[in-house]
């Protein structure tokens, strides 16, 4: 049995298609990464399917927490686009898989089965596309800063979320703009997004 946290899967009817598989049962769903933790603890599923597109950091944190609470629960992430940072973080955290959310239900079902059987499943298309997005000149902390800026956070919000001073955030943003040969912060976000770095 699985818990689906991917609202796009739910809206697209993939959950209904997955439930047609004789060995897969969707026991519940959650709307965000933070909401999935109590649902997983309540149902103790074999596999939790978690979307990383909307709240990537929140979803990855939730996945890591689930591993701590329920080590036997396997974690399969879904994403719409290949992001090198997401692939790296998923691998580093020891998560069980990452697949494209627009995969056909049968392919998603196979990924769930393989993850349940103890295999690590990283969609070939997403992994190759992500590893092809090399050449990012930014450090991990600079990437975190730029991701928050891309989400619309201001300097003070970024400083609070990353436990930094506002001056340090300004310095990071200036360094990011310089390293990327961007015109300004918005241009840096655009360039990073186009390159698949964020």
For each residue, the residues with C-beta under 8 A, 3 or more apart:
1: 24 25 26 27 43 45 46 47
2: 18 24 25 26 27 45 46 47 48 49 112
3: 26 27 28 29 30 36 39 40 43 45 47 48 49
4: 9 10 15 18 26 28 29 49
5: 29 30 31 32 33 35 36 48 49 50 51 59
6: 9 10 49 50 51 78 101
7: 10 11 29 31 51 54
8: 11 12 51 53 80 101
9: 4 6 12 14 15 49 51 78 101 108
10: 4 6 7 14 15 29
11: 7 8
12: 8 9
13: 16 17
14: 9 10 17 18 105 108
15: 4 9 10 18 19 26 29
16: 13 19 20
17: 13 14 20 21 105
18: 2 4 14 15 21 24 26 105 108 109 112
19: 15 16 24 25 26
20: 16 17 105
21: 17 18 24 105 109
22:
23: 113
24: 1 2 18 19 21 109 112 113
25: 1 2 19
26: 1 2 3 4 15 18 19 29
27: 1 2 3 43 45
28: 3 4 39 42 43
29: 3 4 5 7 10 15 26 39
30: 3 5 35 36 39
31: 5 7 35
32: 5 35 36 54 55 58 59
33: 5 36 50 51 52 55 58 59 60 61 62 63
34: 37 55 58 62
35: 5 30 31 32 38 39
36: 3 5 30 32 33 39 40 48 50 59 62 66
37: 34 40 41 62 65 66 69
38: 35 41 42
39: 3 28 29 30 35 36 42 43
40: 3 36 37 43 44 45 48 66 69 70 73
41: 37 38 44 69 70
42: 28 38 39
43: 1 3 27 28 39 40
44: 40 41 70 73
45: 1 2 3 27 40 48 73
46: 1 2 72 73 74 116
47: 1 2 3 73 74 75 76 96 112 115 116
48: 2 3 5 36 40 45 63 66 73 74 75 76
49: 2 3 4 5 6 9 76 77 78 108 112
50: 5 6 33 36 59 62 63 75 76 77 78
51: 5 6 7 8 9 33 54 59 77 78 79 101
52: 33 55 56 59 60 77 78 79 86 98
53: 8 56 78 79 80 81 101
54: 7 32 51 59
55: 32 33 34 52 58 59
56: 52 53 59 60 83 86 147
57: 60 61 147
58: 32 33 34 55 61 62
59: 5 32 33 36 50 51 52 54 55 56 62 63 77
60: 33 52 56 57 63 64 77 86 89 90 93
61: 33 57 58 64 65
62: 33 34 36 37 50 58 59 65 66
63: 33 48 50 59 60 66 67 75 77 93 95
64: 60 61 67 68 93
65: 37 61 62 68 69
66: 36 37 40 48 62 63 69 70 73 75
67: 63 64 70 71 73 75 93 94 95
68: 64 65 71
69: 37 40 41 65 66
70: 40 41 44 66 67 73
71: 67 68
72: 46
73: 40 44 45 46 47 48 66 67 70
74: 46 47 48 96 97 115 116 118
75: 47 48 50 63 66 67 95 96 97 115
76: 47 48 49 50 96 97 98 99 111 112 115 121
77: 49 50 51 52 59 60 63 86 90 95 97 98 99
78: 6 9 49 50 51 52 53 98 99 100 101 108
79: 51 52 53 82 83 86 98 99 100 101 126
80: 8 53 100 101 102
81: 53 129 196
82: 79 86 87 125 126 127 128 129 130 133 196
83: 56 79 86 87 130 133 196 197 198
84: 87 88 130 131 133 134 136 196 197
85: 88 89 143 147 197 198
86: 52 56 60 77 79 82 83 89 90 98 130
87: 82 83 84 90 91 98 122 126 127 130 131
88: 84 85 91 92
89: 60 85 86 92 93
90: 60 77 86 87 93 95 97 98 122
91: 87 88 94 95 122
92: 88 89
93: 60 63 64 67 89 90
94: 67 91
95: 63 67 75 77 90 91 98
96: 47 74 75 76 115 119 120 121
97: 74 75 76 77 90 111 114 115 119 120 121 122 123
98: 52 76 77 78 79 86 87 90 95 121 122 123 126 127
99: 76 77 78 79 103 107 108 111 121 122 123 126
100: 78 79 80 103 123 125 126
101: 6 8 9 51 53 78 79 80
102: 80
103: 99 100 107 108 111 123
104: 107 108
105: 14 17 18 20 21 108 109
106: 109 110
107: 99 103 104 110 111
108: 9 14 18 49 78 99 103 104 105 111 112
109: 18 21 24 105 106 112 113
110: 106 107 113 114
111: 76 97 99 103 107 108 114 115 121 123
112: 2 18 24 47 49 76 108 109 115 116
113: 23 24 109 110 116 117
114: 97 110 111 117 119 121
115: 47 74 75 76 96 97 111 112 118 119 120 121
116: 46 47 74 112 113
117: 113 114
118: 74 115
119: 96 97 114 115
120: 96 97 115
121: 76 96 97 98 99 111 114 115
122: 87 90 91 97 98 99 126 127
123: 97 98 99 100 103 111 126 127
124: 127 128
125: 82 100 128 129
126: 79 82 87 98 99 100 122 123 129 130
127: 82 87 98 122 123 124 130 131
128: 82 124 125 131 132
129: 81 82 125 126 132 133 196
130: 82 83 84 86 87 126 127 133 196
131: 84 87 127 128 134
132: 128 129
133: 82 83 84 129 130 136 195 196 197
134: 84 131
135: 195
136: 84 133 143 192 195 197
137: 179 180
138: 142 143 146 176 179 180 192 197
139: 142 143
140: 143 144
141: 144 145 162 172
142: 138 139 145 146 172 175 176 179
143: 85 136 138 139 140 146 147 197 198
144: 140 141 147 148 162
145: 141 142 148 149 158 162 169 172 173 176
146: 138 142 143 149 150 173 176 188 189 192 197 198
147: 56 57 85 143 144 150 151 198
148: 144 145 151 153 157 158 161 162
149: 145 146 152 153 158 173 185 188 189
150: 146 147 189 192 193 198
151: 147 148
152: 149
153: 148 149 157 158 161
154: 157 158
155: 158 159 166 169 170 173
156: 159 160 166
157: 148 153 154 160 161
158: 145 148 149 153 154 155 161 162 164 169
159: 155 156 162 163 164 165 166 168 169
160: 156 157 163
161: 148 153 157 158
162: 141 144 145 148 158 159 169
163: 159 160
164: 158 159 168 169 172
165: 159 168 169
166: 155 156 159 169 170
167: 170 171
168: 159 164 165 171 172
169: 145 155 158 159 162 164 165 166 172 173
170: 155 166 167 173 174
171: 167 168 174 175
172: 141 142 145 164 168 169 175 176
173: 145 146 149 155 169 170 176 177 185 188
174: 170 171 177 178
175: 142 171 172 178 179
176: 138 142 145 146 172 173 179 180 182 185 188
177: 173 174 180 182 183 184 185 187 188
178: 174 175 181
179: 137 138 142 175 176
180: 137 138 176 177 187 188 191 192
181: 178
182: 176 177 185 187 188 190 191
183: 177 187
184: 177 187 188
185: 149 173 176 177 182 188 189
186: 189 190
187: 177 180 182 183 184 190 191
188: 146 149 173 176 177 180 182 184 185 191 192
189: 146 149 150 185 186 192 193 198
190: 182 186 187 193 194
191: 180 182 187 188 194 195
192: 136 138 146 150 180 188 189 195 197 198
193: 150 189 190 196 197 198
194: 190 191
195: 133 135 136 191 192
196: 81 82 83 84 129 130 133 193
197: 83 84 85 133 136 138 143 146 192 193
198: 83 85 143 146 147 150 189 192 193
